[in-house]
Amino acid sequence: MDPILDKLGRPIRDLRISVTDRCNFRCTYCMPKEIFGDDYVFLPKSELLSFEEMERFARLFASLGVKKLRLTGGEPLMRRGLPDLIDKLTKIDGIEDIGLTTNGVLLGQYAQALYDAGLRRLNMSLDALDPDIFGEMNGRGIKPDLILKNIDRAKEIGFTIKVNMVVKKGVNESEILPMAAYFKERDITLRYIEFMDVGNDNGWSFESVVTKKEIYERLAAEYEMQTSEEEYFGEVAKRYRYVGTDAEVGFITSVSESFCSSCTRARLSSDGKLYTCLFASEGFDLRELIRSGLTDEELLAAITGVWERRADRYSDERTEQTVKNRKKINMSYIGG
C-alpha cells in the first residue's frame, strides 16, 4: 500500500497508544492535583480499548506506513498485563521500534517482564535530582532515589534509556546542570523539554518557558558539545553529543523552535479516539467503529480519511490568543 500523506505532505510514521488515563503522579505541568484530585473519575475499563483492539489498530496503522509505536498514558505501567500487549505488538510486520514512556515508579517490578516480552526502549520522566523540587513537581512527594534505582535496574537488564526533563522557569532551572552531569556520567541520554501548553489546566504562559537557547547556553558554559546527525525524518529532538564521549543530550523545542513541518505522529487515546496533534481539540472515534463490526478495509478507509484531511500546525501558529482561547485535550489523557 502506498504511504498516505496529509494536506502538508507529511507521512504517517509514528503511532502513540495511550493504554490508560490513570497516573500515580500529579505533575504540575500535566495532571495538577488541584484538578485531578482523589475523587477524580477516570475512564471505566469497559471504555478502554482492549489489548486485542490496540493490536488490530497497530497492524492497520503499520500497513499505512507506521514504523514506530510508543506506549503512553497516564502512567502505562498502571495498565495490568502490559507485557502481554508488548508481546503482541512485537510480532506486527513493519513495526521497527517500540518504546514506552513511564515515570518509573513501578518499573522495578515490571522491567524484567517487559524486557522478556520484547520491549527494548524506555523514556523515563524525571524533572529534578533535588528531592524537594522533584517531590513538589510530581505532586506526590515521591523522591528521585526510587526512580534512579529503577533506571539503574533497567539499564542492567539491557534497556536503552532516555530521560525526559520538563524545565519550568522559577521551578527547576537549578537542576539543568546537575541532571546533565548525572546522566552524562552514566552515558544515558537526557532530553530537556520546553514547558508546553498541553491541555487547559497547567497554568501555562510564555513567561514560564525556559527555551532551548537558554538551556544550551548553560550547558555550553560547562561542556564542549557538537551537533549530532538527524537519524530520520520527523525526529523530534535536536541532539548534541558531548565531545570525547558517546553521551548525548537532546532538546524538545515545541515552543521556541517548532517542528510541525516534519511531524509524522498520530495518537490513539485509551478510549480509542484518534488525534492528529498533541494540541488537538477533538479526536475521531475509532472505538465506535471497531466495536460496530467494521472490516479492516473499512477501518483503513476511515483512518486514511482522517490523516489525509490533517492540516495541524499548532506550534507554528501559537500566540497568547490561541493559548487562551483554544480548548485542548489533556496530555494525561492522550500521552505526550
N, C-alpha and C positions, 0 to 999 in steps of 0.2 A: 504494500500500500504506500502511495506517495505521502511524504510528510505533509502535515497540514500547517498552514500559516495563518496568522491573524491579520488584521487590517493594516498593521505596520510592518508586515513581512517577517514577524518573529515566529520561529518554530516552537513546538512544544517538546521540551526535553526533560523536565523535572516535574514530578508529582509529589506533593507533600500531603500525607494522610494523617489527619488528627484521629487518634484512636480513642480519646476520651476528652471531655471538657473539664474533668476534675483535676485538682492540683493540691499538693500538700504544702506549697509555698503561697504567700500572698505578697508577691513582689510589687513594690510601689509603682513600677512602670508597666505592669501587666494586669495583675489582679489585686488592686489595693483592698486591704481588709475592710476599709470603710464601706466599700461597695459589696464585696464578696465576703460577707460575714458568716458566722457559724450557721445561720439559718438560711443561707443562700440555697436555692433549689437548683440542682444540676439535672441534666437530662436523665430520664429513666432508661433502664437497659433496653427496653423494647424499641426505643427511638434511635439507639446507636446502631450503626452498621455492624453486621456480624463479620467475623473473620472471613467467612466464605464470600460475602458480598464485597469486602475490601479486596480479596484476591481476584475476584472476577473483574472488578473495575481496573485493578492494576494490570491485568492481562490486556484489557481493551485499550488502556492508555499506552501500553507498550507497543501495541500494533499501530498506534498513531504517531509513534516517534519518541515516546518517553524512554530514557535510558537510566535515569536515576530516581530512586524512591527515598523519601525521608519520612520516618515516623515521628510524629509530634503529639502534642496535647494542647491543653493541660499538661500534666505530667504522664507520659506514656506508660511508665512502669506501674502506674496505678490500675492499668487495664490487665485483668487477670489472664494468664495463659499467653502472654505476648510472644514467648519463644515459638509457640505453635504457628503464629502468624508469620514470623520471620522465616520459619521452615517452608511455608507455602510460597512466600514471595521470592525466595532464592531460586526456586525452580522455574520461574517465568522466563521464557525466551525473550531476549532483547534487553533485559534489565542487567546493567553492568555494575551497578553500585547501589547499596542500601545503607542508609545511615539512620541514626537515632539521636534525637535531641532530648536531653534529660538534665534535671537539676542534680542528679547523682545521689540523692538521699537513700534511695532503695537499691542502688546499683550493687552494693556489696553482696546482697542475697541473690541477685539475678544475673550478674555478669557472666558467670561460667555457663549457665543455661543458654543465655543469648548467644554467646560465642559458639557453643556446641550446635546451635540451630543455624549458624551460618553468618551471623552479624559480625562485621569487622570494623565498623567506623562509629565513633561516638562524638557528638558535640555536647560538651558539658557547660552548663551555665554557672559562672562564679564571678561575682562582681567586686569582691574585696578579700584580702587576706586578714584585714583587721577584724576581729570578732565582733566588735560593737557596730562597725559600719555594715558588715555583712548581715548581722542579725537584724538590724533596723531595715535594711533594704529587702530582705526576704520576708519580712513581716511576721516571722515565727520565732525569731531569736535563735535560729539554728546557726551553729558555729561552723567556720570553714574547715576545721580539723576533720570532721566526718567526710566532707566532700573530697578533701585532699587525700585522705586514706583510701577512699573508693577509686579515685583516679589512679593512685599507685597500684591498687589491686588490678584494675582493668588493664593497665599497661603491662603488668606482669603476665596476665593471661594472653596478651598479644594484640589487643585493640590498638588501632590508630586513633588518637585523641586530639581534638581541638577544643580549646577552652574559650567560651564567649563571655566577654565582659561589657555590659552596658555602662557607659560613662555618663553620669549626670552631674551637671555643674553644681557646685556647692555641696555635693553629697559624697562622691568617692573619687574626685580628681587626685587626691593624695595617694591613691592606690595604683596609679598608672605605672610608675616606675617599680614599686615593689612587686607587682604582678609580672612585669616584664622580666625582672631578674629571676624570680622564682621559676618561671616556666622556661626561660632560656636555658637555665642550668640543667633542666630535665629534658631538654630537646622536645618540648611539647609546644605546638603552635598556639599562640594566644591571639585572639581576634577582638579588637576594640569595636564596639558597636555604638554608633551615634544614637542618642536617645530619640526615639521616634514617636510620632503622634498616631500610634495604632489604637483604634477604639476611641472612646469618648470619656474615659474615666481616669486617665492617668495624669491629668493636670499639665499636659504638655504645653510648652511655649518655646519659641526660638531662643529665648534667653537661657533656657535650661540645657541647651545643646553645647557639648564640648566637641568641636569639629575635628575631623581627621588632621587638618593642618596643625591645630594646637597640640594634639596628642603626638603627632610625628615630631614636632619641634622639641618637645620634652625628651623623646626617645633619642633623637639625633644628637642632643647635647651630651648624652651618655654613651651612645653606641654608634659604631660605623655600620651603615646599612646600605644594601643595594636592592634595586627593584628585581623582583622575580618575574619570570616569563608567565604570561597568561596560559593556563593549562587547557582551556576550552572556551568556546563561545558561550557567553552568558554567565561566566564566572563572576560571582558577586564580590568577593573580597579582593581588595587591592593589596597585593602581597609583597613583603620585603624580607630579605634574608640578612641575618647578622653576619657581617663579613668574617670569614675564617671559621664559620660553623655551618651546620646544616639546619640550625634552628630558624624558624620563621615567625614573623608577626604579620597580622592582616588587619584591614580596616573595612568595616561595613559602613558605607557613606551615603545612606539613603537621603540624608538631609542636605549635606554640603556639596556632594558630587553625585547626582542622580545617575542610576544605571537602568532606567526604564527602557531605553532603546534596545537593550540586549536581554531583556527579561524573558526567560523561557519557562517560567514556573506556573503551574496550576495547583490549586489547593482543594482538597476534599475534606470537609468538616466531618466530625464524628457522627453526625446525623445525616450525612450523605448529600450535603449541598456543595456544589462546585463553584469555586471562586477563582476569578482570573486576576486578582490583585490583592495584595496584603491589606490595602486600604479600601477595599470594596464596601459598598453599602448593602448589597444584597447578593444572594447566590442563586444558582439554578438547582432545583430539587431533583437529584438523581435517584434518591432513595424511593421516592414515589414511583418512578419509572421501573426500577429493578424489581420492586415488590408487586408491580401490576402485571408481571409476566412478559415483559418485552424481550425480544430476541437480542442476541449480540449485535446483529446488524442494525436493529432499531436503536439500541443504546449508542452504538458508534455514530450513527447519524445525528443523534441528539448532542453528543459531546462535540463532534466536529462543528456543528452549527454554532455552539456557544463559543468555541475557540475562534472560528472564522469571523465572528462578529466582534471579537475583542479589540478594543482600542485604548485600553487603560494606560495612562502615563501620569499617575497622580503625583509622584515625586517631582516630575518636571514642572508641574503646574501648582505646586504647593505655595500658598500665600497665607497670611494671617486670616483672611476671609474664608478660604477653603477649609482651614483647620477648624475655624469656629462654626461654620455653617453645615459642614458635611457630616452626617451621621455614619459612623464606620463600625464594622464588626469588631469585637474584641479579640485581641491576639490569643487570649486564653482559650477561646472557642475554636479558632482556626489554626493555631500554631504559628510559629514565626516564619 
